Amino acid sequence: MDEVTGAQLVAESLKTQKVEYMFGIVGVPIIEVAMAAQAAGIRYVGMRNEQAVEACRLYSKFSARPSSLEAIPSVIEKAVRTSIYGRPGAVYVDIAGDMVNAKVDRSKVRGVSCCPPPPVSLADHTAVTEAVSLLKAAKAPLVIIGKGAAYSRAEEVLREFVETSGLLFLPTPMGKGVVPDDHPNCVSAARSRALLQADVVLLLGARLNWILHFGLPPRFNPNVKIIQVDLCAEEMGNNVRPAAALLGDIKAVVSQLVTFIKKDGWKYPSNTEWWSILREKVAANTKISKALALRATTQMNYYTVFHHISELLPHDCIIVSEGANTMDIGRTMLNNSLPRHRLDAGTFGTMGVGLGFAIAAAAVERSREKSRRVVCVEGDSAFGFSGMEVETMCRYSLPVVIIVVNNNGIYSGVDSETWKEMAKLGDLTSIAPPVSLLPEARYDEVMTAFGGRGFLVRTVEELRSALHTSLSDWERPSLLNVLIDPSSDRKQQEFPWLTRSNL
């Protein structure tokens, strides 16, 4: 009798499903599953915490692997309590130990079949016609490009749509790069004004959640008409009832819209008041950001740091970003030219995902003929959630460049002298601001402790030198610990209610 263990069955089943990577944390009895996966030809990346789940999620979405993970053989399906997190190409597995080493007769194991890819769905013809009519009648139309457009790989047809229709667009954080951020129709620098004054919004694979202020006043026009394009029926009408609902694959539906507009010969005029208003606002905000970036001060601020980073980053690098001000300001100042090249805290604003994302992105890039750089831009607080993953990067020689923008706190901190003075007053647990972190913490030394490159950065010259050196090193990871003014903040916001504390 040819006997196999439960661990072997799991590994062989995942291999059948074309899983290439397994991210996880082992212990008894999961060790056997990881070993069996390696024996089956699956690469195992051992991580330091459960950001292994985020690494898996990232790898699956951005490696474009086929198939799905209905992979556990039915002979052990009921006996093994399983929790498999994953999508095509990678898997995070949590499996009960009682069946890992149990042996079964291979001849009694039923085969595992791969689920075929679902058909590409088109929107209803009437809904498309209605959507085009709404766009043509709009005085201030706006296209919002969400990460659903990135996942559907709609970049080519979406760029054709923008240029054929002449419409202005605004990307969501992970929709950046589907159409390049430097495209003349992009109005990211006038985001608040665009959302507030648009009378018709074409929502492409984006949700009206907190990131888009739920589509409600005071951030949106109370009379705005939403044209919602989404693959998921359950997303239709969340928070705002759409004037037109186009259910279908983003890429396919945008192709339908292009066909309708070309047939009609319509294009939104570039000499409208709407165009003028947003052009002026884009220019004004860009001028303010540049002035902040070039301000001569003893300590750098956020804008200075991002200005110089943006000048040095390769145009095709993958940017991972998380934090509070670090993520928000970086989103506006670090442009993306390509789709699926920006990863951040996402829908739920979850901190700690960045290093897991970066590890998975670096694993994807290692498998390519020509690798792209993975640059992880972290706030000091966000870095602390999963900072020990730098050991994972060093262990596998993943050349991730981590830039920690260190302001000594969460939103803001205090300088070293202030911290010392507070310590003299008594117990810091009663005195130190809850948002404060240890001033000038040496995050760079965490990286060097494991064999990577670490840089302590205080000046523009040091920043540029350290980043240039890090980007040229493909053998090991680097961490730039960039010390900025603890009081550095965002430029004045028109609508700060989402991020403003009531204290």
Disulfide bonds with the S-S distance in Angstrom:
none
